[in-house]
Amino acid sequence: MMKLGLSQITGAERRAQLKKKIRRGHLTVAPGVFEMISAKIADEMNFDALYMTGYGTVASYLGLPDAGLASYSDMVNRVQQFAQITKTPMICDGDTGYGGLLNVMHTVRGYESAGACAIQLEDQEFPKKCGHMLGRRVIPAADMVDKIKVAVETRSDPNFMIIARTDARTTLGLDEALRRMEQYAKAGADLLFIESPESEEEMRKIGEAFDLPLVANMVEGGRTPILSAKDLCDIGYGLAIFPATAFLAAAQAFESVYETLRDHGSTDQLQTPLYPFSKMSQKMGFDWVAEFDQSHAKK
């Protein structure tokens, strides 16, 4: 019998699955997960990958902005918990690697050991900010090249993918972001991620510049236009992450429910659709608990 809530699929198996899926000409869609209920639900939806969003994870775990306030220990704890309760390959936000080159080595080892299938590393200065906020500053490209090289050297499984992200577009312009991506590709990155291009034209220019699969960050209300799956694939994106969609929907539902309860003192007039309580209980494992209790009941 499977242990309650724990996946029996190994990290190596999941990494091999994901490596085969992500490529140009095939778009892998990864919904954002940010806490355990979202991870459980998304895990059962037959996606090829899930994306552990930094913004959503920090918000749900610490109630704080994604602004460099979460530590490596905070985040690797979340990676391990997500990986334990899911079977779908998990792509995990590793921020800046949480420091210098030694920290990057420690982070890659920790994320891989915790069950991540890919790590996203970015070239922001510390403390970092969410990629769709203004005022982001980047480190010298040469320093990020060194980080990528260390990440590639550190991984024990060649199927553990390194995603190199640059935040240079917003402050330094698209040409600088393209120059950086070229260097990061040469350093050994498996996927290239130019954060927050501001038009479809810019996205197509990015697609024409590289042969490696690209990452599209689809943030509703963010700086990048939301394109169809077909358009993203045609441009050259191999991975589309939707980090915010689920937690934005959840927040809207929370607000609606709490407003109704505040205004009416009950949920008898609630209009917000609710997930069935019986289905939630089953998803959380109460059927397993009942079976366990029955099998260990005193005769």
Helices and strands as residue ranges (DSSP letters): H 11-21, E 28-33, H 36-43, E 50-52, H 54-62, H 72-85, E 90-93, H 101-114, E 118-122, H 141-154, E 161-166, H 168-172, H 174-186, E 191-194, H 200-209, E 214-217, H 229-235, E 237-242, H 245-264, H 277-284, H 286-295
